[in-house]
Protein backbone atom coordinates (compact mmCIF):
# COMPACT_ATOMS: atom_id res chain seq x y z
CA UNK A 1 0.00 0.00 0.00
CA UNK A 2 1.24 3.48 -0.85
CA UNK A 3 1.08 6.34 1.58
CA UNK A 4 -0.04 9.79 0.43
CA UNK A 5 3.60 10.90 0.68
CA UNK A 6 4.81 8.10 -1.61
CA UNK A 7 2.39 9.04 -4.39
CA UNK A 8 4.64 11.82 -5.70
CA UNK A 9 7.34 9.19 -6.28
CA UNK A 10 4.98 6.82 -8.13
CA UNK A 11 5.71 6.45 -11.81
CA UNK A 12 5.48 3.80 -14.49
CA UNK A 13 7.99 3.49 -17.28
CA UNK A 14 8.02 1.16 -20.24
CA UNK A 15 11.04 0.64 -22.48
CA UNK A 16 11.46 -1.42 -25.59
CA UNK A 17 14.67 -3.38 -25.86
CA UNK A 18 16.43 -3.00 -29.20
CA UNK A 19 17.19 -6.73 -29.15
CA UNK A 20 13.47 -7.56 -28.96
CA UNK A 21 12.35 -5.04 -31.58
CA UNK A 22 9.93 -6.39 -34.19
CA UNK A 23 10.04 -4.84 -37.66
CA UNK A 24 6.94 -2.64 -38.18
CA UNK A 25 5.94 -4.66 -41.24
CA UNK A 26 5.63 -7.81 -39.07
CA UNK A 27 4.31 -6.25 -35.86
CA UNK A 28 0.76 -7.32 -34.94
CA UNK A 29 -1.90 -4.62 -35.20
CA UNK A 30 -3.76 -3.53 -32.08
CA UNK A 31 -7.37 -4.69 -32.05
CA UNK A 32 -8.60 -2.27 -29.38
CA UNK A 33 -8.87 1.47 -29.72
CA UNK A 34 -7.26 3.72 -27.12
CA UNK A 35 -8.80 3.20 -23.73
CA UNK A 36 -8.85 -0.58 -24.01
CA UNK A 37 -6.50 -1.08 -21.06
CA UNK A 38 -6.77 -0.37 -17.33
CA UNK A 39 -3.86 -0.25 -14.90
CA UNK A 40 -4.89 -0.63 -11.28
CA UNK A 41 -2.73 0.18 -8.26
CA UNK A 42 -3.69 -0.82 -4.72
CA UNK A 43 -3.28 1.72 -1.92
CA UNK A 44 -4.99 3.09 1.19
CA UNK A 45 -8.15 5.22 1.07
CA UNK A 46 -6.16 8.27 2.20
CA UNK A 47 -3.72 7.73 -0.68
CA UNK A 48 -6.64 7.51 -3.15
CA UNK A 49 -7.98 10.80 -1.73
CA UNK A 50 -4.53 12.41 -2.01
CA UNK A 51 -4.19 11.41 -5.67
CA UNK A 52 -7.29 13.33 -6.78
CA UNK A 53 -5.95 16.87 -6.19
CA UNK A 54 -2.38 15.83 -7.06
CA UNK A 55 -3.34 14.43 -10.47
CA UNK A 56 -5.83 17.23 -11.16
CA UNK A 57 -3.11 19.83 -10.45
CA UNK A 58 -0.90 18.10 -13.02
CA UNK A 59 -3.62 18.21 -15.66
CA UNK A 60 -4.48 14.49 -15.53
CA UNK A 61 -8.06 13.86 -16.67
CA UNK A 62 -9.89 12.40 -13.65
CA UNK A 63 -13.02 10.74 -15.07
CA UNK A 64 -14.33 9.22 -11.82
CA UNK A 65 -13.45 11.05 -8.58
CA UNK A 66 -12.91 9.03 -5.39
CA UNK A 67 -16.01 7.00 -4.56
CA UNK A 68 -17.05 3.81 -2.78
CA UNK A 69 -18.12 0.83 -4.90
CA UNK A 70 -18.83 -2.86 -4.20
CA UNK A 71 -15.17 -3.78 -4.64
CA UNK A 72 -13.58 -0.86 -2.80
CA UNK A 73 -12.82 2.85 -2.82
CA UNK A 74 -11.30 4.14 -6.05
CA UNK A 75 -10.74 6.93 -8.53
CA UNK A 76 -10.21 6.59 -12.26
CA UNK A 77 -8.12 8.86 -14.48
CA UNK A 78 -6.97 8.68 -18.09
CA UNK A 79 -3.41 8.64 -19.37
CA UNK A 80 -2.57 10.68 -22.51
CA UNK A 81 -3.53 7.70 -24.72
CA UNK A 82 -6.94 7.30 -23.06
CA UNK A 83 -6.07 4.22 -21.00
CA UNK A 84 -7.68 4.04 -17.56
CA UNK A 85 -5.57 4.43 -14.41
CA UNK A 86 -7.41 3.20 -11.31
CA UNK A 87 -6.23 3.90 -7.78
CA UNK A 88 -7.97 1.37 -5.54
CA UNK A 89 -8.35 0.65 -1.84
CA UNK A 90 -9.90 -2.83 -1.73
CA UNK A 91 -12.59 -3.59 0.81
CA UNK A 92 -12.12 -6.67 2.97
C-alpha positions in Angstrom: 0.0 0.0 0.0 1.2 3.5 -0.8 1.1 6.3 1.6 0.0 9.8 0.4 3.6 10.9 0.7 4.8 8.1 -1.6 2.4 9.0 -4.4 4.6 11.8 -5.7 7.3 9.2 -6.3 5.0 6.8 -8.1 5.7 6.4 -11.8 5.5 3.8 -14.5 8.0 3.5 -17.3 8.0 1.2 -20.2 11.0 0.6 -22.5 11.5 -1.4 -25.6 14.7 -3.4 -25.9 16.4 -3.0 -29.2 17.2 -6.7 -29.1 13.5 -7.6 -29.0 12.3 -5.0 -31.6 9.9 -6.4 -34.2 10.0 -4.8 -37.7 6.9 -2.6 -38.2 5.9 -4.7 -41.2 5.6 -7.8 -39.1 4.3 -6.2 -35.9 0.8 -7.3 -34.9 -1.9 -4.6 -35.2 -3.8 -3.5 -32.1 -7.4 -4.7 -32.1 -8.6 -2.3 -29.4 -8.9 1.5 -29.7 -7.3 3.7 -27.1 -8.8 3.2 -23.7 -8.9 -0.6 -24.0 -6.5 -1.1 -21.1 -6.8 -0.4 -17.3 -3.9 -0.2 -14.9 -4.9 -0.6 -11.3 -2.7 0.2 -8.3 -3.7 -0.8 -4.7 -3.3 1.7 -1.9 -5.0 3.1 1.2 -8.1 5.2 1.1 -6.2 8.3 2.2 -3.7 7.7 -0.7 -6.6 7.5 -3.1 -8.0 10.8 -1.7 -4.5 12.4 -2.0 -4.2 11.4 -5.7 -7.3 13.3 -6.8 -5.9 16.9 -6.2 -2.4 15.8 -7.1 -3.3 14.4 -10.5 -5.8 17.2 -11.2 -3.1 19.8 -10.5 -0.9 18.1 -13.0 -3.6 18.2 -15.7 -4.5 14.5 -15.5 -8.1 13.9 -16.7 -9.9 12.4 -13.7 -13.0 10.7 -15.1 -14.3 9.2 -11.8 -13.5 11.0 -8.6 -12.9 9.0 -5.4 -16.0 7.0 -4.6 -17.0 3.8 -2.8 -18.1 0.8 -4.9 -18.8 -2.9 -4.2 -15.2 -3.8 -4.6 -13.6 -0.9 -2.8 -12.8 2.9 -2.8 -11.3 4.1 -6.0 -10.7 6.9 -8.5 -10.2 6.6 -12.3 -8.1 8.9 -14.5 -7.0 8.7 -18.1 -3.4 8.6 -19.4 -2.6 10.7 -22.5 -3.5 7.7 -24.7 -6.9 7.3 -23.1 -6.1 4.2 -21.0 -7.7 4.0 -17.6 -5.6 4.4 -14.4 -7.4 3.2 -11.3 -6.2 3.9 -7.8 -8.0 1.4 -5.5 -8.3 0.6 -1.8 -9.9 -2.8 -1.7 -12.6 -3.6 0.8 -12.1 -6.7 3.0 
